Amino acid sequence: VNGEVRLPPQLVSQPSPRLGPSERMAWPELVELMEGTAEWPWEARELVYVDGAWSFLHSGHQSILRIARSRGTHLLVGVHSDEVLKREISGPVREGCETRLGRIMQHRHVSSVLKDAPWVLTHDMIMSLGIRRVITGSVCKVQDVRCLRGESFDDPYRAARDLGILEVVPSVDETTEWKVHEMSVALSRL
């Protein structure tokens, strides 16, 4: 990349049991390039990462994907597995991973996808993949989970925050996946 040889990412250290299956596998096995994308994420000049469940792909999701893509040359989108969501939200998974993954893979701003993305970003993951910027909305997945559980949580973006690469962008509205779910339940009762 730009005259610099970059090797494919490798797992650097032992994973925490809380991080999920993606931490136990080699990163290249979890990354899928979108049609028309020529470079792997770790080859990108300016790799931007954003993650989430991506259920229902509401207006907030659309906005953050557009903004994240504008911040770099390659957008890697992490999609949490059903298992990760079940563990983190202690509630129903509203759409299966294959449905959510398929929708993200068709989105025009997405360059590649990290399947089974961990809930918590690690320094090893960031360094291994060559992530230069992590984007989250001002209404983020932690707030969505708090809506469900009413508990406080560790910051899943702490590693990115500590490295100074986390950017919190203003959310277009207060929409969360939980609110979308509540609206769909209310409409089904009419």
C-alpha positions as CSV (number, residue, x, y, z in Angstrom):
1,V,0.0,0.0,0.0
2,N,1.6,3.3,-1.1
3,G,5.0,1.6,-1.3
4,E,4.6,0.0,2.1
5,V,4.2,-3.8,2.4
6,R,1.5,-4.8,4.8
7,L,1.0,-8.3,5.9
8,P,-2.4,-9.8,6.5
9,P,-3.6,-9.4,10.1
10,Q,-2.9,-12.0,12.7
11,L,-4.3,-12.6,16.2
12,V,-1.8,-11.0,18.5
13,S,-2.8,-12.2,21.9
14,Q,-5.1,-14.5,23.8
15,P,-8.7,-13.2,23.7
16,S,-10.9,-12.4,26.6
17,P,-13.8,-14.9,26.9
18,R,-16.3,-12.0,26.8
19,L,-15.2,-10.9,23.3
20,G,-16.8,-13.6,21.2
21,P,-15.8,-16.0,18.4
22,S,-14.2,-13.4,16.1
23,E,-11.3,-12.9,18.7
24,R,-10.5,-16.6,18.4
25,M,-10.1,-16.7,14.6
26,A,-7.7,-15.1,12.2
27,W,-9.1,-11.8,11.0
28,P,-8.9,-12.5,7.3
29,E,-11.3,-15.4,7.7
30,L,-14.0,-13.0,9.0
31,V,-13.6,-10.3,6.4
32,E,-15.6,-10.3,3.2
33,L,-15.0,-7.7,0.4
34,M,-18.0,-6.2,-1.3
35,E,-18.3,-6.5,-5.1
36,G,-16.1,-3.9,-6.8
37,T,-13.8,-3.5,-3.8
38,A,-10.2,-4.2,-4.9
39,E,-8.3,-3.7,-1.6
40,W,-8.5,-5.6,1.7
41,P,-9.1,-3.4,4.7
42,W,-5.6,-3.8,6.1
43,E,-4.3,-2.5,2.7
44,A,-6.4,0.6,2.8
45,R,-4.8,4.0,3.2
46,E,-7.5,5.3,5.6
47,L,-9.5,2.4,7.1
48,V,-12.7,3.4,8.9
49,Y,-14.5,0.9,11.1
50,V,-18.1,1.0,12.4
51,D,-20.0,-1.8,14.1
52,G,-23.5,-2.7,15.2
53,A,-26.3,-5.2,14.9
54,W,-27.8,-3.3,11.9
55,S,-31.4,-4.5,12.6
56,F,-34.0,-2.8,10.4
57,L,-31.4,-0.4,8.9
58,H,-33.2,2.7,10.1
59,S,-32.4,6.4,9.3
60,G,-29.7,6.6,12.0
61,H,-27.9,3.6,10.5
62,Q,-28.1,5.0,7.0
63,S,-26.6,8.3,8.2
64,I,-23.7,6.8,10.1
65,L,-22.8,4.6,7.2
66,R,-22.7,7.6,4.9
67,I,-20.7,9.7,7.3
68,A,-18.3,6.9,8.1
69,R,-17.6,6.2,4.4
70,S,-16.8,9.9,3.9
71,R,-14.1,9.8,6.6
72,G,-11.8,7.3,4.8
73,T,-10.9,5.3,1.7
74,H,-12.3,2.0,2.9
75,L,-15.3,1.3,5.2
76,L,-15.2,-1.9,7.2
77,V,-18.5,-2.7,8.9
78,G,-18.6,-5.0,11.8
79,V,-21.8,-7.1,12.2
80,H,-22.5,-8.7,15.6
81,S,-23.6,-12.3,15.5
82,D,-26.8,-13.5,17.1
83,E,-24.8,-15.1,19.9
84,V,-23.0,-11.8,20.7
85,L,-26.3,-9.9,20.7
86,K,-28.1,-12.5,22.9
87,R,-25.2,-12.2,25.4
88,E,-25.1,-8.4,25.4
89,I,-28.7,-7.5,25.3
90,S,-30.3,-10.4,27.2
91,G,-33.3,-10.1,25.0
92,P,-34.6,-11.3,21.7
93,V,-32.6,-10.9,18.5
94,R,-35.1,-9.2,16.3
95,E,-33.5,-10.2,13.0
96,G,-31.2,-13.1,12.3
97,C,-27.5,-12.4,11.5
98,E,-27.8,-13.6,7.9
99,T,-30.6,-11.1,7.2
100,R,-28.7,-8.3,8.8
101,L,-25.4,-9.3,7.1
102,G,-27.1,-9.5,3.7
103,R,-28.6,-6.0,4.1
104,I,-25.2,-4.5,5.1
105,M,-23.4,-6.3,2.2
106,Q,-25.8,-4.6,-0.3
107,H,-25.3,-1.1,1.1
108,R,-23.5,1.2,-1.3
109,H,-21.2,2.8,1.2
110,V,-19.8,-0.5,2.6
111,S,-16.4,-1.7,1.3
112,S,-16.0,-4.8,3.4
113,V,-17.7,-6.6,6.3
114,L,-16.3,-8.1,9.5
115,K,-18.6,-11.1,10.3
116,D,-19.1,-12.0,13.9
117,A,-17.7,-8.7,15.0
118,P,-16.8,-8.6,18.7
119,W,-18.8,-6.3,21.0
120,V,-15.7,-4.8,22.5
121,L,-13.0,-3.5,20.2
122,T,-9.5,-4.4,21.3
123,H,-6.2,-2.8,20.7
124,D,-5.0,-6.0,19.0
125,M,-8.0,-5.9,16.6
126,I,-7.4,-2.2,15.7
127,M,-3.7,-2.7,15.1
128,S,-4.1,-6.0,13.3
129,L,-6.6,-4.7,10.8
130,G,-5.0,-1.3,10.4
131,I,-8.0,0.7,11.6
132,R,-7.3,4.4,11.5
133,R,-10.7,5.7,12.7
134,V,-13.7,4.2,14.6
135,I,-17.0,5.9,14.1
136,T,-20.0,5.7,16.5
137,G,-23.1,7.8,16.7
138,S,-24.0,10.0,19.7
139,V,-26.9,7.5,20.1
140,C,-24.9,4.3,20.1
141,K,-25.3,0.6,20.7
142,V,-24.6,1.0,24.4
143,Q,-27.6,3.3,24.8
144,D,-29.7,0.8,22.9
145,V,-28.7,-2.0,25.3
146,R,-29.4,0.2,28.3
147,C,-32.9,0.7,27.0
148,L,-33.3,-3.1,27.2
149,R,-31.5,-3.9,30.4
150,G,-31.4,-0.6,32.4
151,E,-27.8,-1.4,33.5
152,S,-24.5,0.4,33.0
153,F,-21.9,-1.2,30.7
154,D,-18.2,-1.1,30.0
155,D,-17.3,1.1,27.1
156,P,-16.9,-1.2,24.1
157,Y,-15.0,1.6,22.3
158,R,-12.4,2.1,25.1
159,A,-9.5,0.9,23.1
160,A,-10.3,3.3,20.2
161,R,-10.9,6.1,22.6
162,D,-7.5,5.4,24.3
163,L,-5.8,5.5,20.9
164,G,-7.5,8.8,20.0
165,I,-9.2,7.3,16.9
166,L,-12.8,7.3,18.1
167,E,-15.1,9.8,16.5
168,V,-18.6,10.3,17.9
169,V,-20.8,11.8,15.2
170,P,-24.1,13.5,15.9
171,S,-27.0,11.0,15.4
172,V,-29.7,12.3,13.0
173,D,-32.4,11.5,15.7
174,E,-32.9,9.4,18.8
175,T,-33.8,6.3,16.9
176,T,-32.5,3.1,18.3
177,E,-33.2,-0.5,17.3
178,W,-35.2,-0.9,20.5
179,K,-37.5,2.1,19.6
180,V,-38.0,0.6,16.1
181,H,-38.9,-2.7,17.7
182,E,-41.4,-0.9,20.0
183,M,-43.0,0.9,17.1
184,S,-43.4,-2.3,15.1
185,V,-45.0,-4.1,18.1
186,A,-47.4,-1.1,18.6
187,L,-48.3,-1.1,14.9
188,S,-49.0,-4.9,14.9
189,R,-51.5,-4.4,17.7
190,L,-53.6,-1.9,15.6
